[in-house]
Amino acid sequence: MEIDAAASGAMLKRERVRDAILELIEARRPGDAIPSERVLCGELGVSRPTLRAAVDELVVAGLLVREHGRGMFVAAEKITQELISDRNAFSLPQAGGVWTSRLLEFRTLPAGARVGRKLRISPAAEIRYVARLRLVDGSPMAIEHLHVRADLVPDLTSDELEQGDLYEHLRDQHGVQVSEAVQSIEPTVVTRAEADLLDVPELSPALLFERLTTDTRDRPVEYVHSLYRGDRYRIVSRLALGPRVETPAPREGHHPGIPPGDFTGGDPVTFSTRGVVQHGL
């Protein structure tokens, strides 16, 4: 295949501009202004379209914010989740921030064919369906849809879903001790309704988490799919390429796609991963 020299040159020039702007961002704090497009064009010796293309990429990536009539500013710092390879699984340190929940919907309904297959129950069997908005330090971060077997949590309350640690409630109030989860991560975009809840533009990038959790008796307890803001949440992988002295992983914070404090009182959670893992959409 013949490479278009002009297109390649334009791409490389935009990449150099992007790197220069990233240096400006990294030297500032969230909320700080960066120079105007006119000033940056002069300093970097590039055209306005070239500069704007690089800036657009950084805005979509959640690193810059444009404010009409005011200029460009460094965006709020992303919530970073690190994945560390641990033999055949990932042992997940927990992300920071103060996580809270706002209940959007809570009802009992038949599992249906798809959820029934995942939970290994009849499509007619009842589940507790929960939709809740997850916030970090008061800002919307994720929309979470939980499907929990009703026979395991007949007395589950809305207070348990909005306050405290869900899996602590399952253990202490319902006698359900979760032990393992299989989770996938892939990129997606938000719909208009999701965008309104997450306070982002429609079709903004997002991370889709799907998780199936089982208890110590190998019974599926819940199936969850969660949508995390791509502009505020990123996944970083650390790959072990050789042996070293292992140190305990930090236990503070919250697992990606999992409410903070879940799986407390047990061993660190391990996930087998499939699908696409994005490093800061």
C-alpha positions in Angstrom: 0.0 0.0 0.0 1.3 3.4 -1.0 1.5 5.9 1.9 0.1 9.4 1.2 3.1 11.7 2.1 0.9 14.7 2.6 -1.5 12.9 4.9 1.4 11.4 6.9 3.0 14.7 7.2 -0.2 16.3 8.5 -0.7 13.6 11.0 2.9 13.8 12.3 2.6 17.6 12.6 -0.6 17.3 14.6 1.1 14.8 16.8 3.9 17.2 17.6 1.4 19.9 18.3 -0.5 17.5 20.6 2.7 16.7 22.5 3.4 20.4 23.0 0.0 21.0 24.4 0.2 18.0 26.6 3.4 19.5 28.1 1.4 22.7 28.9 -1.3 20.6 30.5 1.1 18.6 32.6 2.7 21.8 33.9 -0.6 23.1 35.1 -3.3 22.2 37.6 -7.0 21.4 36.8 -8.9 24.6 36.1 -5.8 26.5 34.9 -6.0 28.3 31.6 -3.7 27.5 28.6 -2.8 30.1 26.0 -5.3 30.9 23.3 -5.4 29.3 19.9 -3.9 32.4 18.3 -1.0 32.5 20.7 -0.3 28.8 20.4 -0.4 29.0 16.6 2.3 31.7 16.8 4.4 29.9 19.3 4.3 26.5 17.6 4.4 27.8 14.0 1.3 25.9 12.8 -2.0 26.8 11.1 -5.2 27.3 13.0 -6.8 24.1 11.5 -3.8 22.0 12.6 -3.9 23.4 16.1 -7.6 23.0 16.4 -7.5 19.3 15.3 -5.0 18.6 18.1 -7.0 20.5 20.7 -10.2 18.7 19.6 -8.5 15.4 20.3 -7.5 16.5 23.8 -11.0 17.9 24.5 -12.6 14.5 23.5 -10.0 12.7 25.6 -11.1 14.7 28.6 -7.8 16.6 29.1 -9.0 20.0 28.0 -12.2 21.9 28.5 -13.4 24.7 26.1 -15.5 27.5 27.6 -17.2 29.8 25.1 -15.9 33.3 25.4 -13.3 32.4 28.1 -10.8 30.1 26.4 -9.3 26.6 27.1 -8.7 25.1 30.6 -7.1 22.0 32.0 -9.8 19.5 32.7 -10.4 17.8 36.1 -8.1 15.0 36.9 -9.2 11.6 35.8 -10.0 8.8 38.2 -7.3 6.2 37.4 -7.6 2.5 37.9 -4.6 0.3 37.6 -4.6 -3.3 36.5 -1.6 -5.4 37.6 -1.0 -8.8 36.0 -0.9 -11.5 38.6 -0.1 -14.9 37.0 -3.3 -15.8 35.1 -5.5 -13.0 36.5 -5.6 -9.4 37.4 -5.4 -8.3 41.0 -7.0 -4.9 41.1 -5.8 -2.1 43.4 -8.6 0.3 44.1 -9.3 3.7 42.6 -9.5 6.8 44.8 -12.2 9.4 45.5 -15.3 9.5 47.7 -17.9 7.3 46.0 -21.7 7.7 46.7 -24.9 6.3 45.0 -28.1 7.8 43.9 -30.9 5.3 43.3 -32.7 5.7 40.0 -34.9 2.6 40.0 -35.5 -0.4 42.2 -38.0 -3.1 41.4 -38.7 -6.8 41.2 -39.3 -8.4 37.8 -38.8 -11.7 35.9 -35.2 -12.3 34.9 -35.9 -12.9 31.2 -34.0 -15.1 28.9 -30.6 -13.3 28.8 -30.2 -12.4 32.5 -31.7 -15.8 33.4 -28.9 -17.5 31.4 -26.2 -15.5 33.1 -27.6 -16.1 36.6 -28.4 -19.7 35.8 -32.1 -19.3 36.8 -35.4 -19.7 34.9 -36.4 -16.7 32.8 -39.6 -16.5 34.9 -37.6 -16.4 38.2 -37.6 -13.1 40.0 -34.7 -10.7 40.3 -34.1 -7.4 42.0 -33.4 -4.9 39.3 -31.5 -1.8 40.4 -30.3 1.3 38.4 -28.2 3.8 40.3 -26.0 6.7 39.5 -22.5 6.5 40.9 -20.8 9.7 41.9 -17.2 10.5 42.9 -16.7 13.5 45.1 -20.2 14.6 44.1 -19.7 14.4 40.3 -21.5 11.8 38.2 -19.1 9.1 37.2 -21.1 6.0 36.2 -24.5 4.5 35.6 -24.9 1.0 37.1 -27.5 -1.6 36.3 -27.6 -4.5 38.8 -29.6 -7.8 38.4 -29.6 -9.7 41.7 -31.2 -13.0 42.3 -34.3 -12.3 44.4 -34.3 -15.6 46.2 -30.9 -14.7 47.7 -31.9 -11.2 48.9 -35.7 -11.3 49.5 -35.4 -8.4 52.0 -33.0 -6.1 50.1 -33.8 -2.5 50.8 -33.2 0.8 49.0 -31.1 2.0 51.9 -28.7 -0.8 51.4 -28.3 0.3 47.7 -27.7 3.9 48.5 -25.6 3.7 51.7 -22.7 1.7 52.8 -21.1 -1.2 51.0 -23.4 -3.4 49.0 -21.4 -6.6 49.5 -21.1 -6.0 53.2 -24.9 -5.7 53.3 -25.2 -9.0 51.3 -22.8 -10.7 53.8 -24.1 -9.2 57.0 -27.8 -8.9 56.3 -28.5 -11.7 53.8 -25.9 -14.3 54.5 -24.5 -14.1 51.0 -20.6 -14.1 50.8 -19.4 -13.2 47.3 -16.0 -14.7 46.3 -15.3 -14.3 42.6 -16.2 -12.1 39.7 -15.6 -12.3 35.9 -15.5 -8.9 34.3 -15.1 -7.5 30.8 -14.3 -4.0 29.7 -14.9 -2.4 26.3 -15.2 1.0 24.8 -18.6 2.5 23.9 -20.4 5.9 23.6 -23.3 7.3 25.7 -26.8 7.8 24.5 -28.7 11.1 25.0 -30.4 9.8 28.2 -27.1 8.5 29.6 -25.4 11.8 28.6 -28.0 13.8 30.6 -27.4 11.7 33.7 -23.6 11.8 33.4 -23.5 15.5 32.5 -21.5 14.9 29.2 -22.4 15.5 25.5 -24.3 12.8 23.7 -22.0 10.2 22.0 -19.2 10.9 24.4 -16.7 8.1 24.9 -17.3 5.7 27.8 -16.2 2.4 29.3 -18.7 -0.5 29.5 -18.1 -2.9 32.4 -19.9 -6.2 32.5 -19.5 -8.4 35.6 -20.9 -11.7 36.8 -20.4 -12.3 40.6 -20.6 -15.7 42.3 -20.6 -16.6 45.9 -18.6 -19.1 47.9 -21.0 -21.9 46.9 -20.4 -21.0 43.2 -23.9 -19.6 42.8 -24.3 -16.6 40.5 -25.4 -13.7 42.7 -25.6 -10.7 40.4 -25.1 -9.6 36.8 -24.1 -6.0 36.5 -23.3 -3.7 33.5 -22.0 -0.3 34.2 -21.2 2.7 32.0 -18.2 4.8 33.1 -17.4 8.3 31.8 -14.5 8.0 29.3 -13.4 11.6 30.0 -13.0 11.1 33.7 -12.1 7.4 34.1 -9.1 5.5 32.6 -7.6 2.1 32.9 -3.8 1.6 33.2 -2.2 -1.8 32.8 1.0 -2.8 34.6 2.5 -5.9 32.9 5.0 -8.1 34.8 7.7 -9.1 32.3 9.9 -10.9 34.8 10.1 -12.1 38.4 10.5 -9.7 41.2 9.9 -9.4 45.0 6.1 -9.0 45.4 4.6 -6.4 47.7 1.0 -6.3 49.0 -1.4 -4.2 46.8 -3.0 -1.2 48.4 -6.6 -1.8 49.6 -8.0 1.7 49.7 -10.5 3.1 47.3 -12.8 1.3 44.9 -12.6 -1.4 42.2 -13.5 -0.4 38.6 -17.1 -1.2 38.0 -17.6 -2.2 41.6 -19.0 0.0 44.4 -16.3 1.1 46.9 -15.8 -1.4 49.8 -17.2 -4.3 48.0 -15.6 -7.7 48.6 -14.4 -6.4 51.9 -13.3 -8.9 54.5 -12.0 -11.3 52.0 -9.0 -11.9 49.7 -8.2 -9.4 47.0 -10.6 -9.7 44.0 -9.2 -11.3 40.9 -10.7 -10.9 37.4 -10.1 -12.7 34.2 -10.4 -10.0 31.5 -11.7 -10.2 28.0 -12.7 -7.7 25.3 -10.9 -4.4 24.8 -9.2 -2.5 27.6 -8.9 1.2 26.8 -6.1 3.3 28.3 -8.0 6.6 28.8 -10.5 6.9 25.9 
